[in-house]
Amino acid sequence: MPAIEVSAPDVESAIAQGLQQLNLIRAEVKIEVLDEGNRGVLGIGAKPARVRLTPFAELEMQQTATPAAAPPPVADAVPPAVAAEGSPPAAPQTIESSAVALPLPEEAVAPKIEGEELALTLVRDILRRMGMKRYDVKAHSVVPTNGDEEPSIWIDVTLGNRHDEEMMLSHQREGLNALQTVVQTMWSHQTRSSLRVNVDVNGYRRRRERQLINMARRLADKVVASGKPITLEPMPANERRIVHMALRDRPGVLTESFGEGTSRKVQIKPKR
């Protein structure tokens, strides 16, 4: 989500309008006052205030996207294999994608869970029936190292078409959420298992998880410093769970969900 600039009669009104446009809270954005404006005299000579709001998630993505320096060459490196003697190595096939895959926290690759191939087949069939042409689907089984979570199956979908990516991830990720629901329902019905099948598209869920964890930690620091609770915006159940898990061992704070349906929120409170 890129930065935006907003104009209003005063600074606080501009900030409020910007937060509403971004659907974020003040703690989730960096605020820069570009012009404090001027109310003038009886409206004469009035000048609007201007502010720039940059989501911290955008700043984190920019830092993640910065390419790391190439490691120095190794003298004894083994040369890459070639298809045939005297023939150059075949160029790897790539597809256009802006995804940055981040590793999930506290997670390790596990032996293949029974039903992994079924989940892979379900996702491929649904994408094909949706008319998508350029995509890659991979599956792996994961198990958290802390032992408190159940094993799960993770399906990574990489879309090579910008239009398909926008269709899946725009409008509050309705396409991705629908794909997740259909795959989970079909897989659970056929396997009679309650294990979770997580479907991700172009690394969105992994990036979002990292953003939520970083945000939760920043807000927890503010709660400890101020002694006052902070209430987050309404979130779906899977995102509320990420916040709870990120702060469950954080000294000095505790988290609590409240509200009903789509209005359910997480509150971070000082531990008394």
C-alpha positions as CSV (number, residue, x, y, z in Angstrom):
1,M,0.0,0.0,0.0
2,P,1.8,3.2,-1.2
3,A,2.1,6.5,0.7
4,I,-0.6,9.1,0.2
5,E,-0.8,12.9,0.5
6,V,-3.9,14.5,1.9
7,S,-5.1,18.1,2.1
8,A,-7.6,19.4,4.7
9,P,-8.3,22.6,6.6
10,D,-6.0,21.5,9.4
11,V,-3.4,18.9,10.1
12,E,-5.6,16.6,12.3
13,S,-8.4,16.6,9.8
14,A,-5.9,15.7,7.0
15,I,-4.5,12.8,9.2
16,A,-8.0,11.5,9.9
17,Q,-8.9,11.6,6.2
18,G,-5.7,9.8,5.3
19,L,-6.2,7.1,7.9
20,Q,-9.7,6.5,6.6
21,Q,-8.5,6.2,3.0
22,L,-5.8,3.7,4.1
23,N,-8.1,1.9,6.5
24,L,-5.3,1.9,9.1
25,I,-4.8,3.3,12.6
26,R,-2.4,6.0,13.5
27,A,0.1,3.5,15.0
28,E,0.4,1.8,11.6
29,V,1.6,4.8,9.6
30,K,4.5,7.2,9.5
31,I,3.1,10.8,9.4
32,E,4.9,13.7,7.8
33,V,3.5,17.2,8.0
34,L,4.3,18.8,4.6
35,D,2.4,22.1,5.3
36,E,0.7,23.2,8.5
37,G,-1.6,25.4,6.4
38,N,-3.3,28.7,7.5
39,R,-6.9,29.4,8.4
40,G,-6.5,33.0,7.3
41,V,-8.6,35.9,8.6
42,L,-12.4,35.3,8.2
43,G,-11.5,32.8,5.5
44,I,-9.3,35.2,3.6
45,G,-5.9,33.9,2.8
46,A,-6.7,30.4,4.0
47,K,-4.3,27.7,3.0
48,P,-5.0,23.9,3.5
49,A,-2.7,21.7,5.5
50,R,-0.9,18.9,3.7
51,V,0.3,15.6,5.2
52,R,1.9,12.4,3.9
53,L,1.0,9.1,5.4
54,T,3.2,6.1,4.7
55,P,2.2,2.7,6.1
56,F,4.9,1.0,8.1
57,A,4.1,-2.1,6.1
58,E,5.2,-0.3,2.9
59,L,8.5,0.8,4.5
60,E,9.2,-2.8,5.6
61,M,8.5,-4.1,2.1
62,Q,10.9,-1.6,0.6
63,Q,13.6,-2.7,3.0
64,T,12.9,-6.3,2.2
65,A,13.0,-5.7,-1.5
66,T,16.5,-4.0,-1.3
67,P,18.9,-6.5,-3.0
68,A,21.6,-7.8,-0.8
69,A,25.2,-7.6,-1.9
70,A,26.4,-10.5,-3.9
71,P,28.7,-12.9,-2.0
72,P,32.4,-13.1,-3.1
73,P,33.2,-15.9,-5.5
74,V,34.4,-19.2,-3.9
75,A,37.6,-20.5,-5.4
76,D,36.7,-24.1,-5.2
77,A,33.1,-23.7,-6.3
78,V,31.8,-26.6,-8.4
79,P,30.8,-25.5,-11.9
80,P,27.1,-26.0,-12.8
81,A,26.2,-29.1,-14.7
82,V,25.5,-28.9,-18.4
83,A,22.8,-30.8,-20.4
84,A,25.4,-32.3,-22.7
85,E,29.1,-32.1,-23.2
86,G,30.0,-28.8,-24.9
87,S,26.5,-27.5,-24.6
88,P,25.7,-24.4,-22.5
89,P,23.4,-24.9,-19.5
90,A,19.7,-24.4,-20.1
91,A,18.3,-21.1,-18.9
92,P,15.9,-21.7,-16.0
93,Q,12.2,-21.0,-16.8
94,T,10.9,-18.0,-14.9
95,I,7.6,-16.2,-14.7
96,E,6.9,-12.6,-13.9
97,S,6.2,-12.1,-10.2
98,S,6.7,-9.3,-7.7
99,A,6.3,-11.7,-4.8
100,V,8.8,-11.7,-1.9
101,A,8.4,-15.0,-0.1
102,L,9.2,-14.6,3.6
103,P,9.7,-17.7,5.8
104,L,7.0,-18.3,8.3
105,P,8.2,-18.0,11.9
106,E,8.8,-21.0,14.2
107,E,8.2,-23.5,11.4
108,A,10.1,-26.4,10.0
109,V,9.7,-28.6,7.0
110,A,8.0,-31.9,8.1
111,P,7.6,-35.2,6.4
112,K,4.8,-35.1,3.8
113,I,1.4,-35.1,5.4
114,E,-1.1,-37.5,3.9
115,G,-3.4,-35.5,1.7
116,E,-0.8,-33.0,0.5
117,E,-1.0,-34.2,-3.1
118,L,-4.8,-33.9,-2.9
119,A,-4.6,-30.3,-1.8
120,L,-2.1,-29.6,-4.6
121,T,-4.5,-31.2,-7.2
122,L,-7.5,-29.2,-5.9
123,V,-5.7,-25.9,-6.2
124,R,-4.5,-26.7,-9.7
125,D,-7.9,-27.8,-10.9
126,I,-9.6,-24.7,-9.5
127,L,-7.1,-22.3,-11.1
128,R,-7.5,-24.1,-14.4
129,R,-11.3,-23.9,-14.3
130,M,-10.9,-20.1,-13.5
131,G,-9.1,-19.8,-16.9
132,M,-5.7,-18.9,-15.5
133,K,-2.8,-19.8,-17.9
134,R,0.4,-18.9,-16.2
135,Y,0.8,-20.2,-12.7
136,D,3.0,-22.4,-10.6
137,V,1.7,-24.4,-7.6
138,K,3.9,-26.0,-4.9
139,A,3.0,-27.7,-1.6
140,H,4.8,-28.6,1.5
141,S,3.9,-29.8,5.0
142,V,4.9,-27.8,8.0
143,V,5.0,-28.3,11.8
144,P,5.7,-25.5,14.3
145,T,8.8,-26.1,16.4
146,N,7.1,-24.9,19.6
147,G,4.8,-27.9,19.7
148,D,1.7,-25.9,20.5
149,E,0.4,-25.9,16.9
150,E,-1.0,-28.6,14.7
151,P,0.8,-29.6,11.6
152,S,-0.6,-28.1,8.4
153,I,-0.3,-28.0,4.6
154,W,0.9,-24.9,2.9
155,I,0.1,-24.3,-0.8
156,D,2.1,-21.6,-2.6
157,V,0.6,-20.2,-5.8
158,T,2.7,-18.0,-8.0
159,L,0.8,-16.2,-10.7
160,G,2.7,-15.0,-13.7
161,N,0.0,-12.6,-14.9
162,R,-0.6,-9.2,-13.3
163,H,-4.3,-9.2,-14.1
164,D,-4.7,-12.6,-12.4
165,E,-2.8,-11.4,-9.3
166,E,-5.0,-8.3,-9.0
167,M,-8.1,-10.4,-9.4
168,M,-7.0,-12.6,-6.5
169,L,-5.6,-9.9,-4.2
170,S,-7.7,-6.8,-4.8
171,H,-10.9,-5.9,-2.9
172,Q,-9.7,-7.1,0.5
173,R,-8.3,-10.3,-1.0
174,E,-11.8,-11.7,-1.7
175,G,-10.4,-14.0,-4.5
176,L,-7.7,-15.5,-2.2
177,N,-10.1,-15.9,0.7
178,A,-12.7,-17.6,-1.6
179,L,-10.0,-19.9,-3.0
180,Q,-8.9,-20.7,0.6
181,T,-12.4,-21.5,1.7
182,V,-13.2,-23.8,-1.3
183,V,-10.0,-25.7,-1.0
184,Q,-10.2,-26.2,2.7
185,T,-13.9,-27.3,2.5
186,M,-13.2,-29.8,-0.4
187,W,-10.0,-31.2,1.2
188,S,-11.6,-31.6,4.7
189,H,-14.7,-33.3,3.1
190,Q,-12.5,-35.8,1.2
191,T,-9.9,-36.6,3.9
192,R,-12.2,-36.3,6.9
193,S,-9.4,-34.4,8.6
194,S,-9.4,-31.1,10.5
195,L,-5.9,-30.1,9.6
196,R,-5.4,-26.7,8.1
197,V,-4.7,-26.1,4.4
198,N,-3.2,-22.7,3.9
199,V,-3.3,-21.2,0.4
200,D,-1.1,-18.3,-0.5
201,V,-0.9,-16.3,-3.7
202,N,2.4,-14.5,-4.7
203,G,3.6,-14.5,-1.1
204,Y,0.8,-12.2,0.2
205,R,-0.1,-14.2,3.4
206,R,3.6,-14.5,4.3
207,R,4.2,-10.8,3.9
208,R,1.0,-9.9,5.7
209,E,1.9,-12.2,8.6
210,R,5.3,-10.5,9.0
211,Q,3.7,-7.1,8.8
212,L,1.2,-8.0,11.5
213,I,3.9,-9.4,13.8
214,N,6.0,-6.3,13.5
215,M,3.0,-4.0,14.1
216,A,2.0,-6.0,17.1
217,R,5.4,-5.7,18.6
218,R,5.6,-2.0,18.0
219,L,2.2,-1.4,19.6
220,A,3.1,-3.6,22.6
221,D,6.1,-1.4,23.2
222,K,3.8,1.6,23.2
223,V,1.4,-0.1,25.6
224,V,4.2,-0.9,28.0
225,A,5.6,2.7,27.8
226,S,2.2,4.4,28.3
227,G,0.4,1.9,30.5
228,K,-2.7,2.4,28.3
229,P,-4.4,-0.2,26.1
230,I,-4.5,0.0,22.3
231,T,-7.3,-1.4,20.2
232,L,-6.6,-2.5,16.7
233,E,-9.0,-2.2,13.7
234,P,-11.4,-5.2,13.0
235,M,-9.5,-8.2,11.6
236,P,-10.5,-11.7,10.3
237,A,-9.9,-14.6,12.7
238,N,-6.6,-15.7,11.1
239,E,-5.1,-12.3,11.5
240,R,-6.3,-11.9,15.1
241,R,-4.6,-15.2,15.8
242,I,-1.3,-13.9,14.4
243,V,-1.4,-10.9,16.8
244,H,-2.2,-13.1,19.8
245,M,0.6,-15.6,18.9
246,A,3.1,-12.8,18.3
247,L,2.5,-11.4,21.8
248,R,1.7,-14.4,23.9
249,D,5.2,-14.5,25.5
250,R,5.7,-10.7,25.5
251,P,6.3,-9.5,29.0
252,G,4.1,-6.7,30.3
253,V,1.2,-7.1,27.9
254,L,-1.8,-9.4,27.2
255,T,-4.2,-9.5,24.3
256,E,-7.9,-10.0,24.2
257,S,-10.4,-10.2,21.3
258,F,-13.9,-8.7,21.6
259,G,-16.8,-7.7,19.4
260,E,-19.0,-9.8,17.1
261,G,-18.6,-11.0,13.5
262,T,-16.7,-8.8,11.1
263,S,-16.4,-6.2,13.8
264,R,-14.3,-8.4,16.1
265,K,-11.0,-6.7,17.2
266,V,-7.9,-7.3,19.2
267,Q,-6.9,-5.2,22.2
268,I,-3.4,-5.1,23.6
269,K,-3.5,-4.3,27.3
270,P,-0.9,-3.7,30.0
271,K,-0.5,-6.7,32.3
272,R,-1.2,-5.6,35.8
